[in-house]
Amino acid sequence: QVQLVESGGGLVQPGGSLRLSCAASGFTFSSYTMSWVRQAPGKGIEWVSAISSEGISTSYADSVKGRFTISRDNAKNTLYLQMNSLKPEDTAVYYCAKSPLDWGQGTQVTVSS
């Protein structure tokens, strides 16, 4: 079955950086567009970024454009999200997603001084 395991979250000061990883298994990772979504406390799900199956095309929410970079390593079945210039409003649980029905368990990112 599909398994997505996120890691790399933590507590970081405003302006800091984190790199999230998502290890995928149970499906042909290299065949799927993958996404990152997040959920801030008390708020709904927000789409953050997506990357095409071969990693050629990427897209970002306006709220993270220029600060976050999505990438993937199909040889390692792993999705990444490099987050720079973090802001308190980036605080959320971050999930990688293969589809609206296939998410990981999430990793907490807290941006606070």
C-alpha positions as CSV (number, residue, x, y, z in Angstrom):
1,Q,0.0,0.0,0.0
2,V,1.0,3.6,-0.4
3,Q,3.3,4.9,2.4
4,L,4.5,8.4,2.8
5,V,6.7,9.3,5.7
6,E,7.6,12.9,6.3
7,S,10.6,14.1,8.4
8,G,12.7,17.1,9.0
9,G,10.3,19.4,10.9
10,G,11.1,21.2,14.1
11,L,11.4,24.5,15.8
12,V,13.2,27.3,14.0
13,Q,13.5,31.0,14.5
14,P,12.0,33.5,12.0
15,G,14.3,33.8,9.0
16,G,15.7,30.3,9.5
17,S,15.6,27.3,7.2
18,L,14.4,23.7,7.3
19,R,14.5,20.9,4.8
20,L,11.6,18.5,4.8
21,S,11.8,15.0,3.3
22,C,9.2,12.5,2.4
23,A,10.1,8.9,1.9
24,A,7.6,7.1,-0.5
25,S,6.9,3.4,-1.0
26,G,4.2,1.1,-2.2
27,F,3.8,2.8,-5.6
28,T,5.9,3.8,-8.6
29,F,7.1,7.1,-7.2
30,S,8.6,8.3,-10.5
31,S,5.3,8.2,-12.2
32,Y,3.4,10.6,-10.1
33,T,3.2,14.4,-9.6
34,M,3.8,15.0,-5.9
35,S,2.7,17.8,-3.6
36,W,3.3,19.4,-0.3
37,V,0.3,20.7,1.7
38,R,0.1,22.2,5.2
39,Q,-2.4,22.8,7.9
40,A,-1.9,25.6,10.4
41,P,-3.5,25.5,13.8
42,G,-7.2,26.1,13.6
43,K,-7.1,26.5,9.8
44,G,-7.9,24.4,6.7
45,I,-5.5,22.6,4.4
46,E,-3.4,24.8,2.2
47,W,-1.7,23.6,-0.9
48,V,2.0,24.6,-0.8
49,S,3.8,23.2,-3.8
50,A,3.8,20.5,-6.5
51,I,6.4,18.9,-8.7
52,S,5.9,16.9,-11.9
53,S,6.8,13.2,-12.1
54,E,10.2,13.9,-13.7
55,G,10.9,16.9,-11.6
56,I,10.8,19.3,-14.6
57,S,7.8,21.4,-13.6
58,T,7.2,23.0,-10.3
59,S,4.5,25.3,-8.9
60,Y,4.1,27.2,-5.6
61,A,1.5,29.0,-3.6
62,D,2.0,32.7,-3.6
63,S,2.6,32.6,0.1
64,V,5.8,30.6,-0.3
65,K,7.0,31.6,-3.7
66,G,10.6,32.6,-3.7
67,R,11.2,31.1,-0.3
68,F,10.4,27.4,-0.7
69,T,11.9,25.0,-3.2
70,I,10.4,21.6,-4.0
71,S,12.5,18.8,-5.4
72,R,12.6,15.1,-5.8
73,D,15.0,12.2,-6.2
74,N,13.3,9.5,-8.1
75,A,16.2,7.1,-7.5
76,K,15.6,7.4,-3.8
77,N,11.8,7.6,-3.9
78,T,12.1,10.8,-1.9
79,L,10.4,14.2,-2.1
80,Y,11.9,17.3,-0.5
81,L,10.9,20.8,0.5
82,Q,13.6,23.3,1.2
83,M,12.1,26.1,3.3
84,N,14.1,29.4,3.6
85,S,13.3,32.7,5.2
86,L,10.7,31.1,7.4
87,K,8.0,33.2,8.9
88,P,5.7,32.6,11.9
89,E,2.8,32.2,9.6
90,D,4.6,29.1,8.1
91,T,3.9,27.3,11.3
92,A,1.9,24.2,10.4
93,V,1.9,20.5,10.0
94,Y,3.4,19.7,6.6
95,Y,2.2,16.7,4.6
96,C,3.4,15.2,1.4
97,A,0.7,13.9,-0.9
98,K,0.4,11.6,-3.8
99,S,-3.3,12.4,-4.2
100,P,-6.1,13.8,-2.1
101,L,-6.5,10.4,-0.6
102,D,-2.8,9.5,0.0
103,W,-1.0,11.6,2.6
104,G,1.7,11.0,5.1
105,Q,1.4,11.5,8.8
106,G,2.8,14.9,8.7
107,T,5.8,16.7,10.3
108,Q,5.4,19.7,12.5
109,V,7.1,23.0,11.6
110,T,7.1,25.7,14.2
111,V,8.6,29.1,13.4
112,S,9.0,31.2,16.6
113,S,11.5,33.2,18.5
